[in-house]
Amino acid sequence: MRIEPGTNDSLQRRYLRCRDKYNYSFYLWARYSLIGLGLSEMQICYCQKVVIMEGPLSKWTNVIEGWQFRLFVLDETAGTLSYYTSQDKMKKGQVRGCVRLKGAVVGIDDEDDCTFTITVDQKMFHFQAKDYEERDRWISALEKTIQEHSDIYRYRFKHTNVGVARSSSSYIQFEKRIAQVDTYLQMVIDRIQHLESFVADLKPEEESGKISRIIQIANEMLDSVKHSVVLLQYAKNEIVPEESKALVEANSAISGEQKLNAGPLSNLEPLQKSGIKPPLEEEKISDDDESQRPTDSSLLSTVENIQFKDEPILSYSKSDEEDELYYDSVEQMAMLVDDMQIESREVEMNNGIVNQLNNSSTGEADDFPYVLHNEPQFTDPGVNFDMLYEDDAEDELEDTREHGSVIMHLLSQLSVGMDLTKIVLPTYILERRSLLEMYADFMSFPDLFERIADCELADDRMLAVVRWYLSTFYGGRRSGLAKKPYNPILGEVFACCWNSPSVKASDEKVADGPVPTATVNQITFVGEQVSHHPPVSAFYVEHPSKKLQLNGHIWTKSKFLGLSIAVHNVGQTCLSVLERGEEYLFDFPNGYGRSILTTPWVEFGGKCSIRCEKTSYHADIEFSTKTFYSGKAHCLKVEVYRPAEKSPYATIRGQWNGVMHIKTNQTEEVFLDVRKLDPTGKLCRPIAEQKPNESRRLWRHVTAALKEKDVHRATRCKFWLEQKQRDAAARRALSNVAWKPKLFEQVAGGWMYHMPLSKRGQFPHQEKQERDRVQSERQWEE
């Protein structure tokens, strides 16, 4: 807005100098002077345009190692956050310090509602607001300023505004241009291939060498053009208008497989679906178009004669549990272009995805949620996949600063508190196992699990349950590296067993057990991905000879915290001691991936509990996260209570990945030292004998590629597998068939194994309950 005539120009210039020198008193004087000139509030704000937020915060100071009260002024124009020690010094312009916001990253602590951090120039500043609402206001204002000044946010911020203003027609024109470029690219590829065949017939080496050099340069140019078109595709996806979202989402869910077979970049499918004609057929390029270049008439005629299939827009209704697909993200699409052309020769669906959807049987979809016919040979046929899984030692995670461009692209998609379900995550952070197998690794110490059934006293049984529970975290995450397991696919299953350390081996098989080859003296595990929305994993464990069974489900919810990633584990697990009729209910803490900008590491945080309704024993467990100003990492505290007692009879302290001590009224001793435990290896069927939906068979090519540190190939394998899942979801949607889990059934909001040990045998407490039921019925009849 232009200032009305009469405004003192020197005042405006002095005002800008005041901004640069952070002279707050002059700022106040200037504001009142502008009011005296009769300017409106909007004009004053335009003239000033200095402060968008100000107020008190506490700042952590290293000098005294504590919180100090400061007054803060956020300058949107300069992109700075200045702070003062008092109101008087702020009026005098005596700045205590200033935080530059260009390139900064805002972070929060999921365990603390008041604190937040700003990381910039390899320094971290800690702040504390009075409550959650005030912190949220500061974070919103800071992110807005950072978006306007930081390169890592500018891409997302700019396209967020453009996406609202841009019309559907502009989007369609952009899409047409991309299709046109893709067509030209295919013709250039054909000409280069023709030139290569021509070189083979030349006899003079001199002439052949010259043309070979031309071919080499042409191929280099071709790679650059391919990369540019892929970037255009990324840009197109960022500016999808509201009117086109439904169409694009429907097409992306069912047309990805066909893209592997069409053209060098295969991005014409959205145009085919919507019936859009080729760009030069519908709109000729004018002679005065500055972007037009001289074009060979044969090439132009080829473009004009492009034939698009006239296919109807597919429409279907998605069920509640399948309205969103959760899978590992695909990044580095530029790397996939050439390789997907090669692999596509081995892939089915030559007649297009629509024909396959119409011709496929629903019975096939019922048997398995995704079809893996004609799987490309991603890995050398001589690779022993079973040996890859025998070596469970994870390689050291690389410093993420070596992948700076990937991390910056990731940050450009995120804001504090955002759900990470659909966010692109880099392949190099994956660990070589599925999430279902990670849950199985919680049972790595079966001897502690068996001791629960051997304890005669309720006190001892409760402590045995706590001891086993605390060991599961070290068993599931023996490495401190923050690597991410594969996201299980809908219907994926993992099954294994362990030999009992204390019970003699037996040849007697378990009737109707979860693992057909398991014996009565083995501990068996089976897990299944029962839902994608929300992403729920259900698992079941049983030990027939000890009369123990465990049934649980976990739903993971991920959230971005700025410099950390929080994973909330929602769900409950029930451990049943069938011989005594006791059920121990417990939940799991939250997981955190820290230091995502450097070398990520894992810690747990939050409060959990273990409760037995029959005995009324319970234990309260608190996992403490490491704060920046005090404390150690990986600490926990457990208080175990007897029935009707307000004081704990046992208190446990220590680190979940180290030593834990227990203190009672009489003694204090080591309760558990997980570093001295010897994990028992799980027994799995050979991959060649596994069913198509078992985890190790599903992810074997990704695992082999990660073991060889071939991130490029791992990304391609993952992409192919995820595309199969999307195609299967489209089949079920067209057939109006909802996916039903095979091993678990939903009961009262939870998931129960369909044939647990408690249903397959009679136990003393069950016989007593049956006698009581019969007796009560007789009394009622009398």
N, C-alpha and C positions, 0 to 999 in steps of 0.2 A: 504494500500500500504506500502511496506517495504522501509525504507530509505536506500539510497545507502551507501556503505562503505565510511568511511571518515567523517561521520557526528559525531560531538562531542556528546557522550552519556550523559556526565554531563550537556551539554547544554539542552538536552531534559528534564532531571530530574529537572533542575532549572526552565525550562519553565513551567512544571506542577506545581511547587511550586508557581510560579508567578501567574498562573491561580487561585490557591486557595486563594492567598492573594490579588487578584485583582490589581496587580501591573501593571498598563497599560504601564508605561514607559519601564519596562523590557520586556513587550510584544512587543513593537515596536523595541527595541534593538534586541530581539531574532529574529524577523522577518527579519530585515536587515542582521543579521548574517547568517541566513539560505540562504538568497539570495547570500551572498558572497561565500557560499560554493558551489554555482552552482546548487542548487536544482531547479526543475521546480515549477511552481505555484501550481500544483496539489499536489506535494510532500510537499510543504510548508504548504498548507491548511491541509494536513493530519497530519503533525507534530504538527501544532498549534491546530487545531480543537477546537478553543476557542470561537470566536465571529462569529455569523451568521448574526447579524444586530447591528448597532449602529447609533446613531443620536440624535438630540435634540427633547425634548418633554416638555410640561408644566405639572407640577404635582401640584395637590391641596394640600396645607399645612394647617393644622389646627392651627398652631401657629399664623399666621397672617390672616388666613381665606381668602386665595386668591391663584391665580395661580403663580407658581414660575418656572422659566426656569431651566431645568436640562439637562445634557448630559447622555444618557442611553446606556448601553452595555448589549446585550442579549447573555448569555453564554449557548449554546445548551448542551454542555457536562455536566456542573454543574447543569443545570436547574435553572438558576437564572437570574434576571433582576437587574443589578446594576446601580446606578445613582450617578452623580458627580455634584458639584455646578459650576465648571468651567473647561475649557480645561486644564489649568495648573495643577489643582488638579487631573484631570483624568490622566495626564501624570505622576504625582508623585504617583499615586495609592491611593490617599486619598478619600476613598469611603464615600459618604454621607449616603447611605443606600442601602439595598438589599431586593428584593422581591423573596421569594422562590416560584417556579412555580409548584412543585409537589402537586397535589390535588387542583390546582387553577381552577377558572372558569372565563372566559373572558366574559364581557358583554358590550353592547352598548346602547345608548339612541336613540330611533327612531326619537326623535325631534331635535337631534343635530348631525350633520354629522362629527364632529371633536373629540368628547370625547369618551372615553371607560374606562372600569373599570376592575380591577383584584381583585377577592375575594379569599382569602386563609386564613386558620387558624382563621376564624371568623373576619377577618379584610378586609376592602374594600379600595383599592387604586384607585384614580381617575387621569386620564391622558388626555391630550389634544394635538392632532396633528394639523398641520397647515391647513390641508384640508382632504377631504374624502379619497383621494387616499393614502395619507401617513398613515392615520389610518388603512386603509384596509391592507396595507403592514405589519404594526406592528401586527395586529390581526392574519394574516396568519402565521407570524413567531412565535408568541407566542403560537398559537394553535399547531403548529408543535412540539415545545419544550414540551408543556404540554402533548401532546399525547405520547411522549417518556418517560415521567417521572411520569405520573399520572395513578393510577389504574382505575379511572373512565373512562378514554379515551382509555386505552390500548386495551380493548376488540375490540372496533370498529376499531382502527387504525391497529391492527394486522390482522384482517380479511379483511380489505380493500385491503391490499397488497396480502394476501393469495388468495383472490378471483380472482385476476388478473392472478396469476401465476399457480393456480391449473387447471389441465386439466379436461375435461368432464369425462374421464375415471375414474379419481380418485374420482370425485363426485359420479359417478354411483356405484363404489365399496363401498363408504361410505354409500350410500343409501341401498345397498344390506345388509350390516352388520346390519343396523338399522332394516330392515325387518326381518332378522334372529333373532335378539334379541327379537323383538316383538312376533315372533312365539314361541320362547322358553318361554317367559313370559306367554303366553296363556296356554301353557301346564302345567306350574307350578301352575297356578290358578286352572286348572282342577284337578291336584293332591291334592291340598289343600282342594278343595271342596269335593273330594272323601274321604279324611281323616276325614273331619267334619261329613260326613254321617256315617262313620265307628264308630266314638265316640258315636253317639247316641245309638248304639246297645250294647255298653259295660255296664255291670251291676256293677262290682266292682268300687266303687268311686275312689279308689287309682289309678287303671289303667286309668280310665277316666280322672283324674286330670293331670296325666303325659302327656297324649296325647294332652289334651287341652292346656297345657303349650307349647308344641311343635307347635301347631297350632298358638298360639299367637305370638311366635317368628317368625314363617314363614310369618305371615301376616305383621309383622313389616318390615321384609326383603323385602317383596313384595312391600310395599309402597315405600321403598327406590329405588328399581329397577325401578318402574314406574316413579318416579321423575327423575331418571337418564336418562331414555329413552326420556322423554319430553325435558330435557336439550340438548340431542343429536339432537332432532328435531330442536330446536332453532339454534344450531350450523350449522346444515345442511342448514337452511334457510339463514344463514349469508354468506355462501360460494358458493351460486349458481353460476356456471360459466355462461359466456355470452351466450354460445350456448344453455343452458338449460332454460334461463329466460322465453322465450316465452311459452315453454311447461309447465313450472311450473305455470306461471300466468294463462294460460288457464285452467289447471286442478284445481287450487285453486278457480277459479271463479265458477266452476260448480260441483265440487265433494265434497264440504264440508259437505253436508247433508248426503251423504252416509257414511262419516267417523264416524258418530254418531252410526252407526249400526254394524261396523266391528271391532271386537277385542277390547282388553282393551285399546289400544292407537290408533288404526284405522289409521295408517299412511302408509298402503300398496298401497293406491290408485295411487300415481305417478308411481309405478312399474307396476301396472296393465295397466295403460293407455299406457305406452310406450312399453308394451310387454316384459319386462325384466323377465327373468326366475328367479326362486328362487335361492338364493345364493349358496346352496350346490348342486344344480343340474347342475349349469354351471361351478362352480369352487370348487373343493374339497380342503379341508384344508390339507396342507402337514403335515407330521409327525413331522418335525422340527419346526413347527410354535410355537413360544414361548407363544402365547396367547391361544393356544389350551388347553382344560381341558378334563379329562376323562368324557365321555358322555354315558349315558345309550343308548344301541342299539335301544331300542324301541323309545326313543325320537328322535334319529338320523333318523330313518326310517320315523318318522312322518314328520320331517322337509323336508326330501327328497321327500315326496309324496304330498307336498303342490301343490294345483291346482290354477293357476292364470287364470282368465277369459281373453280370447284373444279379447280385445275390441280395435277398431280403435282409433287413436288419434283424438279427436274432434277439428274441426277447424271452425271458424266463423269470420265474419267481424263485428267489433263494430262500432256503429254510433258515431259521434263526441260528442254527448251529453251524451254518456254512456260508453266512453272508460275508465273511471275510476270510482270506487265506493267509495263514501265518507260515512263513518259511524263511530260511536264511536268505539274506539279501544278495543281489547280484551287482557287483561293481566292476569297473574296468571293462565296460562294454566294447571299447575300441579294440581290446585284445581278443574279444570273442568273435569278431566279424569273420576273419579269415578261417579260423578253426571251425566255426559252426557251418561254413560252406562245405568243408571237408567231411565233417561228421554227418551232415544232412544226407549224404549219399547212402549212408547206412541206416537212415531213419525211415520209418514207415510213413503213411498218410500222403501218398503221392497225389491222391485225388482231393486233398483238402480236408480240413478238420470237420467241416459241416457234414460231408458225406459219411465220415466215420461215426460222427455222433448219431446220425440218423440210422445207420446200419448196425451199430453195436447193440449187443443184447444187454438187457438190464441184469440178467443173471450173472454176467461177467463182472458187472459193477458191484453186485451184491457180494460176490466172493472176495473181492479185493477193491479197495478204494482207488487204486491207480494201476494201470496196465503197463507192464514193462516189456512188451514184445519188441524184438529187433533192437535190443540195447546196443549202442555203439561200443566198440572195443576201445575204451579210453586207456586201458593199461595193458602192458605187455602180457601176452597169454601165459608166460612162464612165471609170473609173479605168484608167490605163495602168500595168499591173503591171510591165512591163519597165523603165519609167522609174524606178520605185521602187528597183529593184535596181541601176540605173546609178549612183544616188547612194548610195555606200557609206560616206559620212561619218556616223558615229554621233553622236547628240545627247549632250550632256553628261549624265552620270548624276546624278540628283538626290541631294541629301544624304539618307541614309536616316533621319535624325532627323525628316524630314517625314513619314515613314511609320512613326512610332513604334509605333502599335497593331499593324501588320502584323508588325514585327520582334519585338515582345514576344510575339505569338502564335506566331511561329516558334520563339523561344527556349523557349517553354513546352513544346514537343514534343521538345526536344533535351537530351542530356547529352553530356559530353565523350567523344569517341571514337565516337559513334554514326554508323552508316552512313546517308548522306543519300539513298539510292536512292528511298525512298518518302515522303520528307518534303515537305510542302507548301512550295513556294517562290513568292514573289510575282512576278506577271507583269511588274512594272515593271523588273526587272533583266534581262529578256531582250534580246538583241541580234537584229538582223533578218537572221539567216541560220541555216541548219541546221549541226549539228556536221560533217556531211559536207562542206559548202561551206567551213567553216573549214579542214578538212584540205586542200582544194584550194588555198586561199590560201597554203599553205606553199610553193607553186610560183610565187609572185608575181615571182620574179627568175629567169626561164628562162635568161638569159645566163650566170649562174653555174653553172647545171646543165649547159649545153652545154660549158663549158670543161673539164669532167672528161674528156670523150672526146678533147679536143684535146691534152692533156698527153702528152708522150712518155716522160718519166721517172717512175718510181714515186714518187719524193719529191714531185714536183710534183702527181701525181694525188692522192696522199693529202692534200696541203694543199688542193687544189681541192675534194675531197669535204668536208673540214672547213669550208672557207669557205662552200660552199653550205649545209651542215647548219646552221651558225650563223645564216645569213640567214633560214632558214625560220621562226624564232620571231617575228622582226619582221614578216615577211610575213603570218603567221597572226594576230598580235595587234599591229597597228600602233598601236592605241589602248591606253593604259594602264588604261582603265576595266575594272572587273571585271564585265563583263556575260556572261551565260550564253547560249550558242547553244541553238536548239531541240534537244531530244532526238530523234534520228531514230526514225522508226517502222519496225517490222520490214518489210523489203522495200523501204524507201525507197532511191532511187538519185539520185546527183548526177553529172552528166557535163559536161565543158567542155574547151576547148583554148586554147592560146596560140600566137600567131605567133612564129616563131623570129627573134630579133634579128639573128642572124649568117648565116642561110641564106636564100637567095632563095626567094620564094614559088613554089609549084608547084600545078598543077591536078590532079596525080595523086592519086587517092584511096587510102587505106590499105585493103587487102583484109582483111576480117574484123577490123578494128580496133575498139576500144572505143567510138569515136565515128564513126558512119557518114559524117558530112560532113567529117571531118578529112582533111587531106592529109599526104603523107609528110614534109613539112618542118615540120609543126606538132607541138607537144607536147600530148598528150592525157591527160586524167585521168578516172577513173571510180571512184566509191565506192558501197558498198552496206552497209546495216545488215543484217548476216547473222544476228544473234542478239539476243535480249532478255534472256536469262538464261544467262550474263552478257551485258551490253550490249556487243556487239562491232561495231566498224566496220572493214570491210576496204576497201582502196583500191589502185589500180594506176595507174602512170604509164608512158608510153613516148614515145620520141623516135626514130622509125624512121631518119631520115637520119643521126643520130649513134650509132645502135645502142646506145641506153640504155634500160633499163627498171627500174622500181621497184615492188616488191610489199610490202605491209605490212598490219598489223592492229593496232588499239588497243582495249583494254578499259579504260574509265574507272571508277575506284572513288572515290567521294567520302566524306569523313569530316569530322565537325564537331570543331573544335578550341577552341571557346569563343568567341574573337573572330575566328577565321579559319575558312576552309573549305579543306581539302586535297583535291586531285584527283590520284590516282595513275594514271599512264598505264602500263598493263601491256600488253606486246606487243613485237613486233620487226619491223623493216623491212629489206629486202634491196635494195640498189642494185647492179644488174648492168651492168658495162661489157662488152657482148657481144663486141666486136671483140677484146678481150684475155682474155676468160674470167675476169674478176675479179668477185668478189662482196664488197661491203662491207656488213656487218651492223651495225646500230645500233639503239639504243632511245631513249626520250624522257624528259626530266626530269619531275618532279612540278610541278603548278601550284598556286598558293595565292591565294585571295581574301582579302585583308587588310582590316582595319578595317570589318567588316560593320555595326558600329553607327553609323558616321559616313559617310565617302565611300570606298567600296570601291576597291581597286586590286589589280593582278595582279603577281606575281613568280614566278620559277621557282626550284626547288631540287632538289638531289640529284646523284648521280653517274651518268654515262652513258659509253658507250664506242663507238668505231667500229673494227671489225676486218676485215682482209682475210686470208682463209686462204691464198690463193695466194701473195701477196707477203710475208705475215707482218708487214706494217705494222699498227700500231694507235695509237689516240689515246684518252687518258683525259680526260674532260671533267667538270668540277665546277661546278655552278651554286650560288652562295652566296646564302642568304637574308639579309636585313638583320636583324641583331640589335638589340635595344633599347639596348645599351650601346656598340656600336661598329660600324664598317663602313658601306658604301654599299649601296644597293639595286641589284639587277639585275647583279651582278658574276659573272664566270666566269673559269675558268682551264682551259687546254687544254695537255696535254703530248703531243707526237707522237713516236713511237719507230720506229726502223728495226728490221729483223729482228735478233734476238739481241743487242740493245744494251740496257743497263740505264739509261742516261741519255738523256733526250729530246734529239733534234736540233733541236727547235723548241718554244718555249713561247709561248703566246698568253694575254694578259690583257686585260681590259676589261669593257665592259657590253654585253649582248646587244641592247639597244635603242639603242646609241650607237657609240662608237669602240672598236676592239680593236687592240692592237699585238702584233706577233710579234717574238720575239727568238731569233736563231740565234747560232752561234759567231762569225759575221762582222758581222752588222748587227742593228739594231732599227728597225723601221718600222711604219707603219700597215698592218695586215693587212686590215681591213674597217671601213668606216664606213657603217652601214646607213642613216643619215639622208640620205646623198647618193645612195642607190640610187633609181632610177626604176622603180617597179613596173609590170609589164606587165598590162594588163587582160585578164581571161579572157573567152572568147567562149562564150556559151551560146545554145542555140536559143530562139526566142521562146516565152513561156509558153503561148501558144495552141497551139503545135505540140508541146509536151512531153507525155510519157505521164503518166497519172494518178499514178504513183508517184514522179515526179521532184520533188525537194525544193522548188524554187521554185514549182511549181504547187500542191503540197500545202499549203504554208505562206503562200500569197500573201495570203489575207485577214488572217492574223495580222500579216504584215509591213505591210500597208496600215494596219491599225489602230495599230500601234506607231509608224509614221511620222507619223500624225496625232495621236499621243499620246493615243489613246483606249484606255486600259487596260481599260475595261469591255468594249468590243467585242472586244478581243484575247483576253480571258479566255473569252468566249462562243465564239469561233471555235476556240480551242484545245480547249475542252471538247467541242465537236461532233466534231472530228477524232479525239480520243482515244477517244470513245465508239465510233466506227466501228471502231477497232482492237480494242477489247474485244469487240465483237460478232463480228468476224471470228475472234478466238481461240475464241469459243464455238462457231462453226460448225465449225471444224476439229476441235475437241474432240469434238463430237457425231458427226462423220463419221470420227473416228479418223485424221485426215490431218495429218501433221507438215509444218511449213513447210520448204521446201527453197530455199536461195538460188539466184538465177538466174545470177549472174555469177561467183561464187566457190565453191570447193569446199574442204572441210577436209582438210588433209594434215599428218600428224604433229603435231597440236596447233595448227597455224597455218592460215591461209586463203590460198589461191592463186587468182589469176585464171585462169579456165578456158581462155583462149586467149591466152597472153602472146606477145610478139614473139619470144621465143626458140623457140617452137614453130612459128611461121609462116615462119621463114626460116633459111637455113644461114649460119653464121658461121665464120671461119677456125679458131677453137679447137674448134668442134664437128666440123668436117671432120677435124681432126687426131685428136680423140678417137675418131671413127668409124674412121679408118684404124688406130689402135692397137688398137681392139677387134677388127677383122677380122683383123689380123695375129696377135693373141694366140689367136684361135680356130683359125687355120690351124696355128699351132705346136702347139696342144693336139691337133688331129686327127692331125698327123704323129707 
